[in-house]
């Protein structure tokens, strides 16, 4: 007998309006993310500024609304001044975070130019590790002040007449981590972040600020760190950042497929922490979440990364090759972010290219899309509007780490302007296709436009330079809507996108 998961599609099951910045990404001076990734002068597709045109094309298709830069761990010993002005005058530095040589060929000016060409907005991170308030006030003057002062006039002398007007700024990176250069206690960091926030707002009152929260939910200081930092900064910041990478510690494939359960718990805990501080301070302001580093990382299959020689330039690092099962877990993480659309207002998949990337490049050669590229693409393009809970009733399995786990997870997005409904759903089952049985009586005047599926008989299959389209979504699903009833088959270990449109459109 076939397994069945029941869902309810109803306009009153609204979670919240989706901030499109939840489909953000991240580039850092790490491995080949920037050099040989988005920037490679001399590449056959490179433009006059050295940006790879083939990568830009794939990034534009993703419609990424915001990209975080320059780090990451990299930023905590970074001098932003090294990355502006004439390239030939920029210093080469020992890059301490990843023990590499940083040439500074690509810096702030290049990033802003690349963002314009990619059709995205910047999220800029200031160094609160080895630097602090003074460097932060200087960089925001350089970026956002029109003219008439030293740093703004320096920008103009660098050929940038108009201010960049960067809206979103991160106050350091992962400052709870002992691995971080300039690591601080929660109180030390909270006081520094608060004073930095006040000074930055003096330069530009219209910015929004992201304060560092937990680097992951396994930190000894979690979640006290978040509460202490917010206690110090609550009225001067808009978001608290959280980070995590999923799959590293999974002991088996069943646990690996259930990683979004952990993400869901993490988000709920941070929401509760934010609201505790709000109540404690009797504030009317709500601080939301920026999940500005997330991805599937080292999955349940063990692999050894290549040995990294210290003080090299753009050496390959953490270049995971993703599979079908990785894409399904990745899709479940997107679903979880959307299920918290009322409070998760920004997120950055990490990283965009090469380093656990959506896109892989060959130096001087081709680039191609990883399996995880496609769930990101579908969500970014079709997941704009209001997030709707599906009230899923799914068969389950038992997992040693996460307990009772549903085979089926999903969320819907209603786009009222386009009169479309999009359902994103996964099937975690390793053995069975599962029938999706949906009550959609309130959408009986809609029809199924497309049911796209990413799956493969070999769940370890992925894409390569030799076979870049080995695993791609196919519009071969059987979803149909009739008499207010939506029926679809979700193949085992699959990512599904069911798009509904209004009749007569």
C-alpha positions, 0 to 999 in steps of 0.5 A: 500500500502506498504511503500518503502525506496529507496537506492543506492549501489555504490562504489563512495558513499564512506564515509571513511575507517573504523578504527576498533577501532570504535568497542571499549568498556569500563570497569570501576570500577563501580557496577559489571562491573569488580568485578563479571563481568570480574573478579571473582576468585572462579567462576566455569569458572575462570582461575588462574588469576580470569578472568571469562572464560565464559565472556572472550568467549563472549568478544572474539566473539565480536572481540573488538579491544580496551577497555578503562580503568579505567574510567570514573568518577572513574579515577579522584580520582584514584591512579594508583599505588594502582593497581600494584604489589602484590595484598595482599599488595594493599590498600583498598580505599574509591572510591569517584566517586561511593561512594564504597570501592575499594579493588584494587584486579583488577588494571593495571597489571590485566587489561593488562593481561585480554586484552591479553586474550581477544584479545584486546588493551588497551586505558588507562586514566590518572587522571587529576582530583586530580592528574596531570603531575607527575602521568601521566609521572610515569604511562607511564614510568611504562607501556612503558619504557623498563628498567633502571629507577625507575618506569620501574624497578618497573614494572619488579620487579612485574614480567612484564619483557617487557613494555606494550607499551600502544599506546592510552592514554586519558588525564582525563575524562569528565573534563567539568562536575561539578560532576567530581572530580577536575573539571576545566574550559576549559582553566584550563584543556586545559593548564594542558592537553597540558603540560601533553601531552608534558611530556608524549610524552617525555617519549614515542613519539609514543603514541597517545593522546585523550583530553577531549571534551564534556560529552554530548551535553546538557552541558551549556559549549557545544561546547565552551568547545571543542573549548577552549580545542582544542585551548590550545592543538591542536598540541599535541593531536590526538583525542577529546573525546565526550560522551553521553548516549541516551534515558534518556530524551525520552518522548515517544517511537517515540522520543526514536527510533529517538535518533541517530538524536541527535547523528548525530547532535552532531558529526557534531558540534564537527567536525565543531569545530575541523575544526574551530580550525584547520583553526584558527591555520592554521594547516595541522593536522586534529584532529579526534573524539573518541566517547569513551562513548556511549550507550542506557541508560534509555529508555522511560519506567520509572524504579527505580534503586535499592537503593545503600548503600554507601561504599559497594563493587561491588553493582549492579548499572545501570544494565539495561535489554535491549529489542528489541526496545533498540537493534534497537536504539543501532543499529541506533547509530552504523549506525550513527558512521559509517556514520561519519567514515571519522572523528569518528575513535574510539568509546567505547560502555559503559560498556562491562559487567553488568553496562548497559552492552552487557553481564550480569553475575550472581555471581557464575553463568551463563552469557548471551548476551543482545539484544544489544550484537547482533548489536555490534557483527554484526558491529564488525565482518562484518563492516570492510572496507570502509563505503558507504553512501546509499543515503536513500530516506525513508518515514518519521514521525514527532517527537516533539523533532527531527522534520522529522525522516526517518523510515529507516536508514542504511549504507553499508560497502565494504570489498574489500579483502573479496569481500563482501558488508554488509548493516546495516539497521533499521526500526523505524516504529511501525506499518509497514514493509518497503520494501527496494528497492535498486539500485545495478547495480554496484554490479550485479555480487554479490548475497545475502549470508544472511539477518539476522533480530533481531525483535520480535512481543513483542518489549519489549522482552529481554533475561534473565538467564532463557531464554538467547536466547529469542531474537536472530538474525534469518537468515530469511530475504527475501533479494534478488539481481537480475539484479542489483536490491536489494529488501528486507523487513525490519520488523517493529522495526527491526535491519537488516544485509544484506550480499552480496558476489561476485559470484564464491567466 
